[in-house]
Amino acid sequence: MAPTPSLTIIPPDVNLPELQAGLADDGVVAPPEMTPRILQVVAEAKDKGYDVHFVVTDKVYPRITYYRDIATELQQDTGGTVIVLGGNYVGSASDEFSRVQLEQATDNLTISNPPVAAEQMLDRMTEQTQVPWTVVTLVLIAVVAVGAVVARKLQLRKATPIETDPASVHTDPESQATPRAGDGSSAAAV
């Protein structure tokens, strides 16, 4: 099967081979004054078992999807997780974290300070309080199935006629009597 064509749009001023070479070197492409702190974040990620790469750019693109497109293209070469911290947005791509985790990690991110933003991203992506959606889904399915079984049993119980013991039925001879003439009850004339 032929690979599907990429739907990413890379701005013409982005040099992908140069970025890929920088990420292959130490996992970080950033201004020199920011690199040491971001390298610490990359090392912390490795200690936690993740392969995280960061690209920092001061470019402000008119379409915020460009940052994700750049991250996607770089991630295809590097593997792991690539985070592009841009001048006005964050783009990310990963085979280690879900899109939901990546997007949640960008909420209220300190973009103006890329080393802090890198730390925040790693902390948020790797925190243990992530909702295990597979487990939640399975539990909900089980609850619905049990509820359906209980409802069906109750429905069948109401539909089943109550059987009575004929010996326990007491007949009142007075109630079985036919009406007498003159007692105020009407009798059909034959």
PyMOL commands that place a pseudoatom at each C-alpha (Angstrom):
pseudoatom trace, name=CA, resn=MET, resi=1, chain=A, elem=C, hetatm=0, pos=[0.000, 0.000, 0.000]
pseudoatom trace, name=CA, resn=ALA, resi=2, chain=A, elem=C, hetatm=0, pos=[1.400, 3.379, -0.967]
pseudoatom trace, name=CA, resn=PRO, resi=3, chain=A, elem=C, hetatm=0, pos=[1.870, 5.941, 1.817]
pseudoatom trace, name=CA, resn=THR, resi=4, chain=A, elem=C, hetatm=0, pos=[-0.799, 8.603, 1.976]
pseudoatom trace, name=CA, resn=PRO, resi=5, chain=A, elem=C, hetatm=0, pos=[0.338, 12.041, 0.914]
pseudoatom trace, name=CA, resn=SER, resi=6, chain=A, elem=C, hetatm=0, pos=[1.036, 14.493, 3.690]
pseudoatom trace, name=CA, resn=LEU, resi=7, chain=A, elem=C, hetatm=0, pos=[-1.587, 17.181, 4.203]
pseudoatom trace, name=CA, resn=THR, resi=8, chain=A, elem=C, hetatm=0, pos=[0.747, 19.465, 6.123]
pseudoatom trace, name=CA, resn=ILE, resi=9, chain=A, elem=C, hetatm=0, pos=[1.567, 22.967, 4.985]
pseudoatom trace, name=CA, resn=ILE, resi=10, chain=A, elem=C, hetatm=0, pos=[5.055, 24.149, 5.838]
pseudoatom trace, name=CA, resn=PRO, resi=11, chain=A, elem=C, hetatm=0, pos=[5.784, 27.883, 5.534]
pseudoatom trace, name=CA, resn=PRO, resi=12, chain=A, elem=C, hetatm=0, pos=[8.477, 28.606, 2.916]
pseudoatom trace, name=CA, resn=ASP, resi=13, chain=A, elem=C, hetatm=0, pos=[10.844, 30.175, 5.485]
pseudoatom trace, name=CA, resn=VAL, resi=14, chain=A, elem=C, hetatm=0, pos=[11.113, 26.917, 7.483]
pseudoatom trace, name=CA, resn=ASN, resi=15, chain=A, elem=C, hetatm=0, pos=[14.197, 24.814, 6.785]
pseudoatom trace, name=CA, resn=LEU, resi=16, chain=A, elem=C, hetatm=0, pos=[13.050, 21.316, 7.772]
pseudoatom trace, name=CA, resn=PRO, resi=17, chain=A, elem=C, hetatm=0, pos=[16.392, 19.538, 7.120]
pseudoatom trace, name=CA, resn=GLU, resi=18, chain=A, elem=C, hetatm=0, pos=[18.161, 22.063, 9.372]
pseudoatom trace, name=CA, resn=LEU, resi=19, chain=A, elem=C, hetatm=0, pos=[15.586, 21.564, 12.149]
pseudoatom trace, name=CA, resn=GLN, resi=20, chain=A, elem=C, hetatm=0, pos=[15.784, 17.776, 11.791]
pseudoatom trace, name=CA, resn=ALA, resi=21, chain=A, elem=C, hetatm=0, pos=[19.576, 17.903, 12.110]
pseudoatom trace, name=CA, resn=GLY, resi=22, chain=A, elem=C, hetatm=0, pos=[19.308, 20.063, 15.230]
pseudoatom trace, name=CA, resn=LEU, resi=23, chain=A, elem=C, hetatm=0, pos=[16.795, 17.714, 16.851]
pseudoatom trace, name=CA, resn=ALA, resi=24, chain=A, elem=C, hetatm=0, pos=[18.900, 14.674, 15.977]
pseudoatom trace, name=CA, resn=ASP, resi=25, chain=A, elem=C, hetatm=0, pos=[21.863, 16.300, 17.734]
pseudoatom trace, name=CA, resn=ASP, resi=26, chain=A, elem=C, hetatm=0, pos=[20.376, 16.887, 21.205]
pseudoatom trace, name=CA, resn=GLY, resi=27, chain=A, elem=C, hetatm=0, pos=[16.593, 17.107, 20.875]
pseudoatom trace, name=CA, resn=VAL, resi=28, chain=A, elem=C, hetatm=0, pos=[16.440, 20.900, 21.036]
pseudoatom trace, name=CA, resn=VAL, resi=29, chain=A, elem=C, hetatm=0, pos=[16.476, 23.704, 18.477]
pseudoatom trace, name=CA, resn=ALA, resi=30, chain=A, elem=C, hetatm=0, pos=[16.276, 26.981, 20.402]
pseudoatom trace, name=CA, resn=PRO, resi=31, chain=A, elem=C, hetatm=0, pos=[18.123, 30.244, 20.950]
pseudoatom trace, name=CA, resn=PRO, resi=32, chain=A, elem=C, hetatm=0, pos=[21.391, 29.651, 22.880]
pseudoatom trace, name=CA, resn=GLU, resi=33, chain=A, elem=C, hetatm=0, pos=[20.176, 31.391, 26.050]
pseudoatom trace, name=CA, resn=MET, resi=34, chain=A, elem=C, hetatm=0, pos=[17.168, 29.012, 26.289]
pseudoatom trace, name=CA, resn=THR, resi=35, chain=A, elem=C, hetatm=0, pos=[18.813, 25.762, 25.243]
pseudoatom trace, name=CA, resn=PRO, resi=36, chain=A, elem=C, hetatm=0, pos=[20.281, 24.642, 28.616]
pseudoatom trace, name=CA, resn=ARG, resi=37, chain=A, elem=C, hetatm=0, pos=[16.925, 24.814, 30.449]
pseudoatom trace, name=CA, resn=ILE, resi=38, chain=A, elem=C, hetatm=0, pos=[15.071, 23.081, 27.635]
pseudoatom trace, name=CA, resn=LEU, resi=39, chain=A, elem=C, hetatm=0, pos=[17.774, 20.384, 27.508]
pseudoatom trace, name=CA, resn=GLN, resi=40, chain=A, elem=C, hetatm=0, pos=[16.977, 19.726, 31.179]
pseudoatom trace, name=CA, resn=VAL, resi=41, chain=A, elem=C, hetatm=0, pos=[13.335, 19.195, 30.228]
pseudoatom trace, name=CA, resn=VAL, resi=42, chain=A, elem=C, hetatm=0, pos=[14.379, 16.760, 27.477]
pseudoatom trace, name=CA, resn=ALA, resi=43, chain=A, elem=C, hetatm=0, pos=[16.552, 14.864, 30.007]
pseudoatom trace, name=CA, resn=GLU, resi=44, chain=A, elem=C, hetatm=0, pos=[13.684, 14.750, 32.507]
pseudoatom trace, name=CA, resn=ALA, resi=45, chain=A, elem=C, hetatm=0, pos=[11.409, 13.380, 29.798]
pseudoatom trace, name=CA, resn=LYS, resi=46, chain=A, elem=C, hetatm=0, pos=[13.968, 10.657, 29.011]
pseudoatom trace, name=CA, resn=ASP, resi=47, chain=A, elem=C, hetatm=0, pos=[14.096, 9.756, 32.727]
pseudoatom trace, name=CA, resn=LYS, resi=48, chain=A, elem=C, hetatm=0, pos=[10.320, 9.298, 32.600]
pseudoatom trace, name=CA, resn=GLY, resi=49, chain=A, elem=C, hetatm=0, pos=[10.612, 7.115, 29.501]
pseudoatom trace, name=CA, resn=TYR, resi=50, chain=A, elem=C, hetatm=0, pos=[9.609, 9.644, 26.827]
pseudoatom trace, name=CA, resn=ASP, resi=51, chain=A, elem=C, hetatm=0, pos=[11.430, 10.873, 23.746]
pseudoatom trace, name=CA, resn=VAL, resi=52, chain=A, elem=C, hetatm=0, pos=[10.516, 14.580, 23.636]
pseudoatom trace, name=CA, resn=HIS, resi=53, chain=A, elem=C, hetatm=0, pos=[11.978, 17.184, 21.262]
pseudoatom trace, name=CA, resn=PHE, resi=54, chain=A, elem=C, hetatm=0, pos=[11.514, 20.967, 21.304]
pseudoatom trace, name=CA, resn=VAL, resi=55, chain=A, elem=C, hetatm=0, pos=[11.771, 23.601, 18.601]
pseudoatom trace, name=CA, resn=VAL, resi=56, chain=A, elem=C, hetatm=0, pos=[11.577, 27.245, 19.675]
pseudoatom trace, name=CA, resn=THR, resi=57, chain=A, elem=C, hetatm=0, pos=[10.898, 29.923, 17.109]
pseudoatom trace, name=CA, resn=ASP, resi=58, chain=A, elem=C, hetatm=0, pos=[9.963, 33.556, 17.420]
pseudoatom trace, name=CA, resn=LYS, resi=59, chain=A, elem=C, hetatm=0, pos=[8.083, 33.419, 14.121]
pseudoatom trace, name=CA, resn=VAL, resi=60, chain=A, elem=C, hetatm=0, pos=[4.442, 34.467, 14.201]
pseudoatom trace, name=CA, resn=TYR, resi=61, chain=A, elem=C, hetatm=0, pos=[2.468, 32.738, 11.484]
pseudoatom trace, name=CA, resn=PRO, resi=62, chain=A, elem=C, hetatm=0, pos=[-0.979, 33.846, 10.320]
pseudoatom trace, name=CA, resn=ARG, resi=63, chain=A, elem=C, hetatm=0, pos=[-2.298, 30.278, 10.591]
pseudoatom trace, name=CA, resn=ILE, resi=64, chain=A, elem=C, hetatm=0, pos=[-1.784, 28.537, 13.915]
pseudoatom trace, name=CA, resn=THR, resi=65, chain=A, elem=C, hetatm=0, pos=[-1.957, 25.153, 12.151]
pseudoatom trace, name=CA, resn=TYR, resi=66, chain=A, elem=C, hetatm=0, pos=[1.506, 25.833, 10.692]
pseudoatom trace, name=CA, resn=TYR, resi=67, chain=A, elem=C, hetatm=0, pos=[3.105, 25.047, 14.064]
pseudoatom trace, name=CA, resn=ARG, resi=68, chain=A, elem=C, hetatm=0, pos=[1.384, 21.663, 14.246]
pseudoatom trace, name=CA, resn=ASP, resi=69, chain=A, elem=C, hetatm=0, pos=[2.270, 20.973, 10.610]
pseudoatom trace, name=CA, resn=ILE, resi=70, chain=A, elem=C, hetatm=0, pos=[5.947, 21.689, 11.326]
pseudoatom trace, name=CA, resn=ALA, resi=71, chain=A, elem=C, hetatm=0, pos=[5.814, 19.412, 14.394]
pseudoatom trace, name=CA, resn=THR, resi=72, chain=A, elem=C, hetatm=0, pos=[4.107, 16.676, 12.365]
pseudoatom trace, name=CA, resn=GLU, resi=73, chain=A, elem=C, hetatm=0, pos=[6.746, 16.758, 9.630]
pseudoatom trace, name=CA, resn=LEU, resi=74, chain=A, elem=C, hetatm=0, pos=[9.598, 16.724, 12.148]
pseudoatom trace, name=CA, resn=GLN, resi=75, chain=A, elem=C, hetatm=0, pos=[8.001, 13.957, 14.227]
pseudoatom trace, name=CA, resn=GLN, resi=76, chain=A, elem=C, hetatm=0, pos=[7.843, 11.665, 11.187]
pseudoatom trace, name=CA, resn=ASP, resi=77, chain=A, elem=C, hetatm=0, pos=[11.640, 11.784, 11.099]
pseudoatom trace, name=CA, resn=THR, resi=78, chain=A, elem=C, hetatm=0, pos=[12.447, 11.870, 14.832]
pseudoatom trace, name=CA, resn=GLY, resi=79, chain=A, elem=C, hetatm=0, pos=[9.664, 9.745, 16.307]
pseudoatom trace, name=CA, resn=GLY, resi=80, chain=A, elem=C, hetatm=0, pos=[8.581, 10.346, 19.883]
pseudoatom trace, name=CA, resn=THR, resi=81, chain=A, elem=C, hetatm=0, pos=[7.068, 13.750, 20.584]
pseudoatom trace, name=CA, resn=VAL, resi=82, chain=A, elem=C, hetatm=0, pos=[7.898, 17.030, 18.867]
pseudoatom trace, name=CA, resn=ILE, resi=83, chain=A, elem=C, hetatm=0, pos=[6.712, 20.335, 20.323]
pseudoatom trace, name=CA, resn=VAL, resi=84, chain=A, elem=C, hetatm=0, pos=[7.104, 23.576, 18.394]
pseudoatom trace, name=CA, resn=LEU, resi=85, chain=A, elem=C, hetatm=0, pos=[6.885, 26.635, 20.637]
pseudoatom trace, name=CA, resn=GLY, resi=86, chain=A, elem=C, hetatm=0, pos=[6.106, 29.538, 18.334]
pseudoatom trace, name=CA, resn=GLY, resi=87, chain=A, elem=C, hetatm=0, pos=[5.746, 33.247, 18.725]
pseudoatom trace, name=CA, resn=ASN, resi=88, chain=A, elem=C, hetatm=0, pos=[1.980, 33.020, 19.152]
pseudoatom trace, name=CA, resn=TYR, resi=89, chain=A, elem=C, hetatm=0, pos=[1.060, 29.347, 19.403]
pseudoatom trace, name=CA, resn=VAL, resi=90, chain=A, elem=C, hetatm=0, pos=[2.227, 25.803, 20.099]
pseudoatom trace, name=CA, resn=GLY, resi=91, chain=A, elem=C, hetatm=0, pos=[2.223, 22.902, 17.685]
pseudoatom trace, name=CA, resn=SER, resi=92, chain=A, elem=C, hetatm=0, pos=[2.790, 19.285, 18.627]
pseudoatom trace, name=CA, resn=ALA, resi=93, chain=A, elem=C, hetatm=0, pos=[2.845, 15.781, 17.214]
pseudoatom trace, name=CA, resn=SER, resi=94, chain=A, elem=C, hetatm=0, pos=[3.447, 12.525, 19.051]
pseudoatom trace, name=CA, resn=ASP, resi=95, chain=A, elem=C, hetatm=0, pos=[3.301, 8.769, 18.942]
pseudoatom trace, name=CA, resn=GLU, resi=96, chain=A, elem=C, hetatm=0, pos=[3.609, 8.710, 22.765]
pseudoatom trace, name=CA, resn=PHE, resi=97, chain=A, elem=C, hetatm=0, pos=[0.744, 11.004, 23.802]
pseudoatom trace, name=CA, resn=SER, resi=98, chain=A, elem=C, hetatm=0, pos=[-2.788, 11.326, 22.463]
pseudoatom trace, name=CA, resn=ARG, resi=99, chain=A, elem=C, hetatm=0, pos=[-3.971, 14.435, 20.660]
pseudoatom trace, name=CA, resn=VAL, resi=100, chain=A, elem=C, hetatm=0, pos=[-6.212, 15.137, 23.673]
pseudoatom trace, name=CA, resn=GLN, resi=101, chain=A, elem=C, hetatm=0, pos=[-3.243, 15.036, 26.058]
pseudoatom trace, name=CA, resn=LEU, resi=102, chain=A, elem=C, hetatm=0, pos=[-1.224, 17.306, 23.787]
pseudoatom trace, name=CA, resn=GLU, resi=103, chain=A, elem=C, hetatm=0, pos=[-4.045, 19.825, 23.436]
pseudoatom trace, name=CA, resn=GLN, resi=104, chain=A, elem=C, hetatm=0, pos=[-4.812, 19.821, 27.164]
pseudoatom trace, name=CA, resn=ALA, resi=105, chain=A, elem=C, hetatm=0, pos=[-1.129, 20.423, 27.906]
pseudoatom trace, name=CA, resn=THR, resi=106, chain=A, elem=C, hetatm=0, pos=[-1.236, 23.677, 25.916]
pseudoatom trace, name=CA, resn=ASP, resi=107, chain=A, elem=C, hetatm=0, pos=[-4.030, 25.243, 27.988]
pseudoatom trace, name=CA, resn=ASN, resi=108, chain=A, elem=C, hetatm=0, pos=[-2.830, 28.445, 29.689]
pseudoatom trace, name=CA, resn=LEU, resi=109, chain=A, elem=C, hetatm=0, pos=[0.748, 27.783, 28.640]
pseudoatom trace, name=CA, resn=THR, resi=110, chain=A, elem=C, hetatm=0, pos=[3.375, 30.461, 29.313]
pseudoatom trace, name=CA, resn=ILE, resi=111, chain=A, elem=C, hetatm=0, pos=[4.307, 30.856, 25.639]
pseudoatom trace, name=CA, resn=SER, resi=112, chain=A, elem=C, hetatm=0, pos=[6.206, 34.075, 26.279]
pseudoatom trace, name=CA, resn=ASN, resi=113, chain=A, elem=C, hetatm=0, pos=[8.795, 32.067, 28.235]
pseudoatom trace, name=CA, resn=PRO, resi=114, chain=A, elem=C, hetatm=0, pos=[9.656, 28.948, 26.146]
pseudoatom trace, name=CA, resn=PRO, resi=115, chain=A, elem=C, hetatm=0, pos=[11.738, 27.141, 28.840]
pseudoatom trace, name=CA, resn=VAL, resi=116, chain=A, elem=C, hetatm=0, pos=[8.856, 27.468, 31.312]
pseudoatom trace, name=CA, resn=ALA, resi=117, chain=A, elem=C, hetatm=0, pos=[6.388, 26.440, 28.593]
pseudoatom trace, name=CA, resn=ALA, resi=118, chain=A, elem=C, hetatm=0, pos=[8.501, 23.337, 27.882]
pseudoatom trace, name=CA, resn=GLU, resi=119, chain=A, elem=C, hetatm=0, pos=[8.443, 22.392, 31.579]
pseudoatom trace, name=CA, resn=GLN, resi=120, chain=A, elem=C, hetatm=0, pos=[4.691, 22.961, 31.750]
pseudoatom trace, name=CA, resn=MET, resi=121, chain=A, elem=C, hetatm=0, pos=[4.083, 20.833, 28.658]
pseudoatom trace, name=CA, resn=LEU, resi=122, chain=A, elem=C, hetatm=0, pos=[6.100, 17.917, 30.017]
pseudoatom trace, name=CA, resn=ASP, resi=123, chain=A, elem=C, hetatm=0, pos=[4.487, 18.098, 33.450]
pseudoatom trace, name=CA, resn=ARG, resi=124, chain=A, elem=C, hetatm=0, pos=[0.983, 18.223, 32.019]
pseudoatom trace, name=CA, resn=MET, resi=125, chain=A, elem=C, hetatm=0, pos=[1.540, 15.455, 29.478]
pseudoatom trace, name=CA, resn=THR, resi=126, chain=A, elem=C, hetatm=0, pos=[3.054, 13.085, 32.027]
pseudoatom trace, name=CA, resn=GLU, resi=127, chain=A, elem=C, hetatm=0, pos=[0.958, 13.764, 35.109]
pseudoatom trace, name=CA, resn=GLN, resi=128, chain=A, elem=C, hetatm=0, pos=[-0.635, 10.623, 36.475]
pseudoatom trace, name=CA, resn=THR, resi=129, chain=A, elem=C, hetatm=0, pos=[-4.104, 12.152, 36.749]
pseudoatom trace, name=CA, resn=GLN, resi=130, chain=A, elem=C, hetatm=0, pos=[-4.919, 11.550, 33.088]
pseudoatom trace, name=CA, resn=VAL, resi=131, chain=A, elem=C, hetatm=0, pos=[-8.395, 10.094, 32.706]
pseudoatom trace, name=CA, resn=PRO, resi=132, chain=A, elem=C, hetatm=0, pos=[-8.193, 6.460, 31.531]
pseudoatom trace, name=CA, resn=TRP, resi=133, chain=A, elem=C, hetatm=0, pos=[-10.932, 6.791, 28.904]
pseudoatom trace, name=CA, resn=THR, resi=134, chain=A, elem=C, hetatm=0, pos=[-10.806, 3.131, 27.912]
pseudoatom trace, name=CA, resn=VAL, resi=135, chain=A, elem=C, hetatm=0, pos=[-11.555, 2.053, 31.479]
pseudoatom trace, name=CA, resn=VAL, resi=136, chain=A, elem=C, hetatm=0, pos=[-14.281, 4.685, 31.850]
pseudoatom trace, name=CA, resn=THR, resi=137, chain=A, elem=C, hetatm=0, pos=[-15.917, 3.490, 28.623]
pseudoatom trace, name=CA, resn=LEU, resi=138, chain=A, elem=C, hetatm=0, pos=[-15.822, -0.177, 29.679]
pseudoatom trace, name=CA, resn=VAL, resi=139, chain=A, elem=C, hetatm=0, pos=[-17.321, 0.631, 33.090]
pseudoatom trace, name=CA, resn=LEU, resi=140, chain=A, elem=C, hetatm=0, pos=[-20.123, 2.641, 31.477]
pseudoatom trace, name=CA, resn=ILE, resi=141, chain=A, elem=C, hetatm=0, pos=[-20.884, -0.216, 29.071]
pseudoatom trace, name=CA, resn=ALA, resi=142, chain=A, elem=C, hetatm=0, pos=[-21.033, -2.657, 31.994]
pseudoatom trace, name=CA, resn=VAL, resi=143, chain=A, elem=C, hetatm=0, pos=[-23.361, -0.371, 33.975]
pseudoatom trace, name=CA, resn=VAL, resi=144, chain=A, elem=C, hetatm=0, pos=[-25.702, 0.013, 30.997]
pseudoatom trace, name=CA, resn=ALA, resi=145, chain=A, elem=C, hetatm=0, pos=[-25.707, -3.762, 30.384]
pseudoatom trace, name=CA, resn=VAL, resi=146, chain=A, elem=C, hetatm=0, pos=[-26.480, -4.555, 34.035]
pseudoatom trace, name=CA, resn=GLY, resi=147, chain=A, elem=C, hetatm=0, pos=[-29.204, -1.895, 34.048]
pseudoatom trace, name=CA, resn=ALA, resi=148, chain=A, elem=C, hetatm=0, pos=[-30.775, -3.413, 30.931]
pseudoatom trace, name=CA, resn=VAL, resi=149, chain=A, elem=C, hetatm=0, pos=[-30.782, -6.910, 32.466]
pseudoatom trace, name=CA, resn=VAL, resi=150, chain=A, elem=C, hetatm=0, pos=[-32.344, -5.664, 35.711]
pseudoatom trace, name=CA, resn=ALA, resi=151, chain=A, elem=C, hetatm=0, pos=[-34.990, -3.676, 33.823]
pseudoatom trace, name=CA, resn=ARG, resi=152, chain=A, elem=C, hetatm=0, pos=[-35.878, -6.704, 31.686]
pseudoatom trace, name=CA, resn=LYS, resi=153, chain=A, elem=C, hetatm=0, pos=[-36.207, -8.974, 34.742]
pseudoatom trace, name=CA, resn=LEU, resi=154, chain=A, elem=C, hetatm=0, pos=[-38.495, -6.455, 36.436]
pseudoatom trace, name=CA, resn=GLN, resi=155, chain=A, elem=C, hetatm=0, pos=[-40.559, -6.188, 33.265]
pseudoatom trace, name=CA, resn=LEU, resi=156, chain=A, elem=C, hetatm=0, pos=[-40.931, -9.978, 33.039]
pseudoatom trace, name=CA, resn=ARG, resi=157, chain=A, elem=C, hetatm=0, pos=[-41.821, -10.251, 36.720]
pseudoatom trace, name=CA, resn=LYS, resi=158, chain=A, elem=C, hetatm=0, pos=[-44.704, -7.762, 36.285]
pseudoatom trace, name=CA, resn=ALA, resi=159, chain=A, elem=C, hetatm=0, pos=[-45.966, -9.549, 33.149]
pseudoatom trace, name=CA, resn=THR, resi=160, chain=A, elem=C, hetatm=0, pos=[-46.114, -13.018, 34.750]
pseudoatom trace, name=CA, resn=PRO, resi=161, chain=A, elem=C, hetatm=0, pos=[-49.610, -13.735, 36.199]
pseudoatom trace, name=CA, resn=ILE, resi=162, chain=A, elem=C, hetatm=0, pos=[-49.730, -14.587, 39.873]
pseudoatom trace, name=CA, resn=GLU, resi=163, chain=A, elem=C, hetatm=0, pos=[-50.699, -18.213, 40.319]
pseudoatom trace, name=CA, resn=THR, resi=164, chain=A, elem=C, hetatm=0, pos=[-53.064, -18.956, 43.185]
pseudoatom trace, name=CA, resn=ASP, resi=165, chain=A, elem=C, hetatm=0, pos=[-53.696, -22.214, 44.952]
pseudoatom trace, name=CA, resn=PRO, resi=166, chain=A, elem=C, hetatm=0, pos=[-57.318, -23.290, 44.211]
pseudoatom trace, name=CA, resn=ALA, resi=167, chain=A, elem=C, hetatm=0, pos=[-57.672, -24.761, 47.719]
pseudoatom trace, name=CA, resn=SER, resi=168, chain=A, elem=C, hetatm=0, pos=[-56.953, -21.382, 49.260]
pseudoatom trace, name=CA, resn=VAL, resi=169, chain=A, elem=C, hetatm=0, pos=[-59.736, -19.641, 47.350]
pseudoatom trace, name=CA, resn=HIS, resi=170, chain=A, elem=C, hetatm=0, pos=[-62.704, -19.165, 49.712]
pseudoatom trace, name=CA, resn=THR, resi=171, chain=A, elem=C, hetatm=0, pos=[-66.127, -18.805, 48.170]
pseudoatom trace, name=CA, resn=ASP, resi=172, chain=A, elem=C, hetatm=0, pos=[-68.909, -17.037, 49.999]
pseudoatom trace, name=CA, resn=PRO, resi=173, chain=A, elem=C, hetatm=0, pos=[-72.216, -18.824, 49.450]
pseudoatom trace, name=CA, resn=GLU, resi=174, chain=A, elem=C, hetatm=0, pos=[-74.114, -15.521, 49.798]
pseudoatom trace, name=CA, resn=SER, resi=175, chain=A, elem=C, hetatm=0, pos=[-72.203, -13.967, 46.950]
pseudoatom trace, name=CA, resn=GLN, resi=176, chain=A, elem=C, hetatm=0, pos=[-73.060, -16.914, 44.738]
pseudoatom trace, name=CA, resn=ALA, resi=177, chain=A, elem=C, hetatm=0, pos=[-76.856, -16.623, 45.372]
pseudoatom trace, name=CA, resn=THR, resi=178, chain=A, elem=C, hetatm=0, pos=[-79.163, -15.425, 42.672]
pseudoatom trace, name=CA, resn=PRO, resi=179, chain=A, elem=C, hetatm=0, pos=[-81.176, -12.307, 43.338]
pseudoatom trace, name=CA, resn=ARG, resi=180, chain=A, elem=C, hetatm=0, pos=[-84.660, -12.762, 44.736]
pseudoatom trace, name=CA, resn=ALA, resi=181, chain=A, elem=C, hetatm=0, pos=[-87.719, -11.022, 43.503]
pseudoatom trace, name=CA, resn=GLY, resi=182, chain=A, elem=C, hetatm=0, pos=[-88.773, -8.075, 45.574]
pseudoatom trace, name=CA, resn=ASP, resi=183, chain=A, elem=C, hetatm=0, pos=[-85.394, -7.426, 47.170]
pseudoatom trace, name=CA, resn=GLY, resi=184, chain=A, elem=C, hetatm=0, pos=[-84.817, -4.457, 44.939]
pseudoatom trace, name=CA, resn=SER, resi=185, chain=A, elem=C, hetatm=0, pos=[-82.591, -6.201, 42.471]
pseudoatom trace, name=CA, resn=SER, resi=186, chain=A, elem=C, hetatm=0, pos=[-83.712, -6.556, 38.967]
pseudoatom trace, name=CA, resn=ALA, resi=187, chain=A, elem=C, hetatm=0, pos=[-83.983, -9.923, 37.407]
pseudoatom trace, name=CA, resn=ALA, resi=188, chain=A, elem=C, hetatm=0, pos=[-84.373, -10.512, 33.748]
pseudoatom trace, name=CA, resn=ALA, resi=189, chain=A, elem=C, hetatm=0, pos=[-87.738, -11.919, 32.796]
pseudoatom trace, name=CA, resn=VAL, resi=190, chain=A, elem=C, hetatm=0, pos=[-87.672, -15.073, 30.827]
for i in range(1, 190): cmd.bond("trace and resi %d" % i, "trace and resi %d" % (i + 1))
show_as sticks, trace
zoom trace
